[in-house]
Amino acid sequence: MDFSVLSKFQKAGPRYTSYPTAIEFNTNYTYDEYIKDLSSNKEQNLSLYFHLPFCRSACYFCGCNVIYTANEDKKERYLKYLLKEIDLIKDFLPNKNILQMHFGGGTPTFFNAKQLELLLNKISKEFSFLNDAELSCEIDPRFLVQEQMQVFADYKINRISFGVQDFDETVQKQIHRIQPYEVTQKAVLLARKYGVKSINTDLIYGLPFQSVSSFNKTLEQILTLNPDRLAVFNYAHVPWIKKNMRKFDESTIPNANIKLEILKNTASFLTQNGYEMIGMDHFAKPSDELFKALKDGTLHRNFQGYTTKGGAKLVGIGLTSIGEGLNYYAQNHKELSDYENAIDNNLLPYHKGVKLSQDDLIRKYVIMQLMANYKLDIKQTQEKFNINFWDYFSQAKQDLLLYKDYINISDEAITINQTGTLLIRNICMSFDAYMKNKVGKIFSKTL
């Protein structure tokens, strides 16, 4: 990869975990429309996402929807409403086979073993897990004990993602997350002891006081944990959206050139040590199914990032959760009082969403193919949507000239070269019909 040319392309842009992106969600897509769409497509298996939003304290880098509390009653109350939501939503789902399930947060393991067991038991009663189902949980290593791992083992949780971010003490103090290497090591060993075969670790580059050399030390330490996958995210600094990010002295945040040097070093280090780059921010061992899916052209992207379980109906359960069907997105209420009030009235806590137009569907297909697999079959796309591709995307063809050194365009396909994979967000923006109307601070920087 030629990293030297990339910094000039830095601009604000979506991460494309959806198209249209979440900022397009609105209340024009009504509750009744959502229920009708949710109840359709019996052939679609399920991908369930459960949002467990509580954390004890703030991590200043975090962009998630989180509630900070040490109050056990709040967690008990939330769990009660989560179980009620399951009872409500199950009656609208014609297919109850789970292909994928993910617990996200917040800190899911801020809930104790008894609470997690209560939730998993309810899910297993109301739904059916397919034999090849991917069942995963995000875990803060600081909040994991043996009793919780026993519950996960009992319910066959087979993929765990540990949040690490950085092992450097100075960085940890700045981001308000003190997590010594030994704490993470203990958590990883515990997961392995209980038979978890797929472990991911999350790192973030671009945090205050990071340098190429300091991040390299973190990479060396991560390697001793032998994760099956790594997610190495570009820190999204959006203090106008997330107040906790205003804690940072922006002069300590690495500039684009330093961030690119860190990414370059990371890619070099990990590929020299047995990992392959997957998508724009993931690395996996060649034996991992993510790598196999990339090679087969079957990798998918959704709100949980890259996945091999495409085609399932994503159902979001819990505060702020987002769902995705064949032609819609739907998001639950963001305020706890609104969430509870809906459920108290025997309504799903749906707040807003979007029904995709035919143009949305075409552009979504193109963008997601490029984001996940770095290649688009033009002839296949024309046949799928009954369009002349370059007539339809005449403006995009002009916009792509900016990236002509990083993509190959033929009559058959668009293919992104190795350097271009790091510009994939920029390239996909060429196909985004909503971007031309966006002004002001909305998205994070692409590089």
N, C-alpha and C positions, 0 to 999 in steps of 0.2 A: 504494500500500500504506500502511496505517496502522500504522507501526512503534511508535507510542506505547503501544499496548495489549498488546504482545506479551510484555514481560518478566514479567508475572504468570503466564504459562503455562510458565515454565521448570521442567523436571523431568527426571529421568533416564529415558531410553528408548532403544530399539533404533534403529539406522539402517535396519533392514529391507532388508539385502541378501539376506536369506533369510527364510522363515517355514516352520517354526519357526526361531528364531535359533540360532546355533552353540552357545550355552550349553545347548541341549537335546540335543545330540549325545551318544550313549552307546554302550556296547558291547553293548547288547541287540540291536542290529541287527548280525547276525553276518556274518562273512566270506563264508560260503556264500550268504547272502541277497543280499549286495552283488554277488557274482559273477553270480548269476542275473539280477539287475536290470540290471547293466552290460551283459550279453549280449543284452538284449531290445531291442525297438523298432528294427528294421532301417531303418525309414523316417526315423529321426532323424539329421540331419547332426551333425557334431561341433563343439564349441567347446573347444579345448584350452588349458588354463592351465598354464604351466611356472613353477614357483617356483625362482628363482635367489637364494638367501638371503644371499649374502655381502656385507658392507660392510667398508670399511677401518676406519671409526670410527663411533661412535654419534652420531646426530642426536637430541637429547634429547626432541624432540616426537614421535618416531616410535612408532607402535603396531603396527608390522609384526613378523612373526616373522623375526628376523635373526640371523646369526652374524657376529661381528666377527673379522676375520683379515687378515693380510697374507701368509699362507702360501700359496704357489702350489700346493704339493702337495695341500692340502686341496681347492682348487678342482678340480684334476685328478681327484682321487679322487671327488668329488661328481659330476662330469660322467660318469665311468665308470658310476656307479650309475644316473644318470639315463638313460643309453642302455640299460642293462639293464632298467630299468623300462618303457621304450618297447617293448622286445622282449616283455616279459611281458604288457603290457596290450593290445597290438594284437590278440592272438589272441582276446580276449574282446569285441571290438568288431565287430558285424556290418556296420556302416556306417563306412567310413574316409574319408568326404568331409569336409574341413574347411571350415566356414563362417566360423569365427572362431578366431583364435589370439592368445594374449597372453603375453608374457614379463614377469613381475613379480618383485619382490624385497623386500628387499635391493636390490642394484645390479646389474641384468643386464649392464651394460657394464663391470662389474668383471672379467668374463670377457673375455679378449682376442679378437682377430679370428679367430684360428685355432680357438679353443675354440667360439666362436659358430658358425663355419662347420661344424664337426664336428657340432654339435647340429642345425642347420638342415638339413644334408645328410641326416642320419638321419631327421628328420621327413619330408622330401620323398620319401624312398625308401619309407617305411612307410605314408604317407597321401597323399591327393590333395587339392590345393587347388582349391576351386571358383573359377570366374571372378570372382565378386563377393565373394570372401573378404576379411574384414577381418583384417589381420595387423599386430599392434601390439606395441610395446615401451615399457616405462617406462625413462627414462634420466635419470641424474644428470649434468648438463652438465659436471661436473668430471671425469667419466670417460668421455670420448668422443673418439675419434680417427678420422682419415680411413679407416684400414684397416677399422675396424668398420662405418662407414657404407657402404663398398664391399660388404661381406658382406651387409648389410641390403638394399642395392639389388639385389644378385645374386639374392636370394631374395624380392624384391618385398614387403618390409615397407612398408606404405603408411600407417601411422598411428603417430605417436610422441608420447609424453607426457613433457614435461620437468618435473622437480621444481624449483620455484623457492622457494616458501613466502613469502619476503619479501626485498626488496633492501636494507632498512635495515641498516646496519652494526651498530648496537647490538643489534638483534634477532638478527642472524646470530651474533654472539658469544655471546649468551645460549643460543641453541638449538644451539650447537656445529656450525655449518655455514657456513663462510666461503665465499661464492660471489658474487663481484663481478658486476655487470651484464655486463661485457665477456665473462666466461666463458660466460654463458648466451647472449648474442648470438652469439658465435662458434659455439656448438653448433647454434643454430637456423639460422644461415646455412649451416652445413655440411649439415644435413638438407635444406634447400631445394635446395642445389646438387646433391644426389643424388636429387632428384625426389620427396621426400616431400610429398604434397599435403595431408595433414591433420596439423596440429600442435596439440597441446594443451599448456597450461601449468597446473601445479598451484600454487595459492596457499592459504595457511592464515591465517585471522583468529582472533584470540583468543590469540596468542602473547605472551610476556612483552615488556613495554615498547612494544607496539604502540599507536598512537593513530589517530584518524580521519585526521589530516593526514599522518602517516608512511606509512600504508597507501595513501593517495591518491597519494603519490609513487611507490610501487611500481606502482600501476595505470597511472600515466602512462608509466612505463618499459616496462611489459609491452606497452602498446599499440604502442610503436615496433617490437616484434618481430612484430606482426601475426599472432597465433595464430588458428587457425580456431575453436578452442574454448578455454574456460577452466573449470577446476574450482576453485571457491573454497570450501574446506572449513572448517567450524567445528572448531577445535581441540578434540579429545576428551581432556580431562585426566583420566587414570585412573592415578594414581601407585600405587594399591593393586594394579594389575595390571602396569604397566610401571615398573620401577625407575629407568630413565633419566629419567623425568619428575620424580623426586624431587629432581633437580638444580635445579629451578626454585624461586625464592623466590615463593611463591604470591601475595604482596602485589603483585607486578609484573604479574600476569596480569589483563587487562582484565575488569571485571565485566560482567554481562549487558547492562546499558544501553549501555556503551561498545561491546560486541560488536555489538549491534543497530544502533548508529549507524554502525559500520564497514560492516556489511552493507547498510544503507540507502544509504550513500554509494556503495558498490560497485555495487549494482543501478542506481542513478541514473546513475553515470558510464558504466558499460558499455552501458546501453541508449541513452544519448545518443551513443554512439560506435559504433553499428552492430551491437550484439549483442542477442540475445534471451535471457531467462531460461528455462532448461530444468531441470525438476525443482527440487529444493530447493537445489542447490549447483552447477549447471552453467550456463554461458552459451555461446551459439554464434551464429555468423553465420546470417542467414536462409537462406543458400544451403546450409548444412550439413545433412546427412541427419538429425541429431538433432532439429533444429528441424522438419523436414518430418515426422518420425515423431510428434512431439508433436502437431502439427496434425492428423495423420491418426488419432491415437489408437492408434498401433502401437508406442509406445515401451515398452521392457522394462527390468527392473532385475534385476541378479544381483550376484555377488560382485565383479565389476569395475565396478560402478556402473550407469550408464544405457547402454543399448545398443539398436541397431536390429536386432540379430540374435537375435531371440527364437525359442524353439522348438527350439534345438539342445541336444544332450546335452552338458553341461559335464563335461569329464574333467580332474581335477586331477592333475598329474604333478609329483613332487618333494616334498621335505620340507614337511609341514603343509598341502599343497594340498587344496582342497575341490572336490568334484564334485557335480553336480546332475542328476538324471534326472527323469522325469515324476512319480515318487512317492517319491523318496528324496534324501538328502544323504549324502555320504561324505567323510571326511577322513583323510588320510595321517598317519603317525606324526609327532610333534613332536620327538622325540629322534633325533639322527643315528644313534646306535648301534642303536636299534630299527628305524629305516628301513633301514639297511644289512643288519641281520640277517634281516629279512623277505626282501629281495631275494636274499641269499645262499642262502636256502632255497627259491628259485623261487616266492615268494609275492608278491602285490602288497602294498605297504606300507600297507595299509588298517588304520586304528586304531579309528575309531568313526564313528557316523553316526546317521541316524534314518530309519525307514520311515514315510511320511506316512499318517495315517488319513484317512478321508473328511472328517472335520471339519477336519483340517489342510489338505486340498486346497481346501476351500471358503473357509476363512479366508485361505489363501495367495493365492488368486485375487483376492479382494476387496482385500486389503492391497496387492498388487502393482499392481493396476489403479489404485488411488488414488495410490500412491507415484509411479508412472510418468506417468500421464495426467491425474491430478486429477479423474477422473470414473469413475463406475461405472454401467453399464447394469443396472438392477435386474431388468427383465424378462428380459434375456438371461441374467443370473446364475441366476434362478429356473428357467429352461428348461434351462440347462446342468447344474444339480445337482438338479433336481426338488425344490425347496424353496419354501416361502412365505417370502420374504426376511425380512420384519419379525417373523414368528413365530420364525424361527430366530435372529434377532439382536435379540431384544426388549431384552436388557440393553444392547447397544451403542446402541440407539436412545435409551435413557435417558442413557448416557454422552455421547452426541453433543450433548445439550442445552447442555453447557458451551461448545460451539463453534458455537452456532446462528447467530451473527453472521458466521461465516466459511464456512458451507456452505449449500447449497440442497438440500433434500430434497423430491422429488416422487414420484409413483407410478412414474415411469419411470426416475429416475436420482438419484444423489448427485453433486453438483458442488461442487468447492472453489473459492471465490472467490480473488482475487489475494492478499489478505492471508493467507487461510487456507493458501496454499501454503507459507508459512513455518512453519506449525503442523502440517504434514502428518504428521510423526512422532507428535505427540500425538494427532491424529485417528485414525491407524491403530491406535494402542494400544487404542482402544475396541473393536476387533475381535479383539484378541489374547487368546486363551484362557489363555495362560501367565502373563500379567502379574500376575494377582491373587495368584499364589503367590510372587512375587519380593520379597525383602526384602534390605536391606543395599546395599552398593555393588557394582553389577553393570555398569550402563551409564553412558555419558557424558550430560551435560546436552543437552537438545534445542535449546536456544538459547544 
